[in-house]
Amino acid sequence: MPTITERLLYPRKDAAYALGISIRSLDYLISNKQLETRRLGKKVLVPRGALVRFANANHFEPFVPPCASPAERAS
């Protein structure tokens, strides 16, 4: 009987799905060092522990994408 094991590292698409956010939002979190990653060649992988820590933490700061206008960033 095969054993089902949970992944230790998730590709960006699966990590975004697990958090319930878009891949673009995930990339924003990664670029702002709010979510740790591992690289395997060109692949960017997110450890399961990093997803759990991020999901369990409170995030009070507003989510403003890096391409937002200065007026949007000030609000």
Secondary structure, DSSP 8 states (H G I E B T S, - for coil): -------SEEEHHHHHHHHTS-HHHHHHHHHTTSS--EEETTEEEEEHHHHHHHHHS---S----TTS-HHHHH-
